[in-house]
Amino acid sequence: MSVKRRNPQPLTEQRLEELALAYVARFATTQGKLRDYLQRKLRERGWAEEADGEAGGRDAPDLDRLIGRYVELGYVDDAGWARMKAGSLLRRGYGARRVGEALGHAGLDEELREEVRPDEAAERSAALVLARRRRLGPFAAETPDRPAREKHIAAMLRAGHRLDIARRIVEADDVEVAEQWVRSAEGDF
């Protein structure tokens, strides 16, 4: 038995507003992500005249005005979202490069990404979290040989960590040494 899909009607100003409101109510989002969502809905469903039945007779809706109003109302907060996302990724062990990439994909500008960029201490902590979680370097069951250390460093680089940080963690003699380096201000073993 096949279910026939109903063709959705083209969007009106009111329906576009309802879709935008439902989206921001359900998801913490950025201006860029909301714009992408609304543009996708317009591509999927098209745009119709609101009241007098002249379908397609009007120009496309002013998404900037709609998004701007949601920013003023506090429904969309790019800076708050950036802080939340950066903190979440760091707690999961991702490095500064991956954090920046995620924020860029969300449509945040370079200035805001730089504002929430993790400091040295946060980068070191995130690297330690990743090493512990993935059993890299001193957290491995067995002391890694050179090829295994190279693989561990590569895994940390893919997670967005700088090479110097990845090496210090992976090449630490034991867990205590790695933890001390993360806590230290100057970064010396």
Steps between C-alpha positions, in 0.01 A plus 500: 500500500652829396427824674450790267684812618299817496668777305557784743355837412737788420598708802325817602635773728305358795608139440864604459479682833345192663779278366767741625339527843469121532865461401636747754269358768637152443870570436762734636620650174694772322389755245682307229340167589152658516557665160614168349192325642258762364669506158476121483128517580452763230682279247293196598161668504527821305353840576137604447301822517348523845140612455375582152589174329762631256740216562861590441407862438713641781872515555660256739455579870741722693682239709738761642209690655350184650833377639584850626174513693576163662844628599342809660254281689786283625381184325828480306828581677813428296742584782318284754478212254871531419597486869275200555626309196868577567467387863321182398765406243786575740342286772481214248871537427504685169772755427486866404513431125195271511315748722569776247386280212173414675431866569582589140259236369230657716547828314679695771741771391874492568480768771256298711698180446814674620313634803410149623831340397629288790807617688811286553370344823169401338681351201723291726204381707308400188802305373523315830129418487539356151808299595322354804181426306675341202777336708780685325857547619540434873137385525561204265486150649858436391782748450466596133791438264601757238238403234226495767611844630484636146147367464404657834643834393314475167174432686555810712579710193178381333313607813633852445793519743826674426802279433696626803213423737435159344866405532526611863198292599582189296869497592442555872668234715185432702157638578621713791761675284237581235258632762773716658588648161136586438478673837829685463502861386827489308449162329829337606526141618 
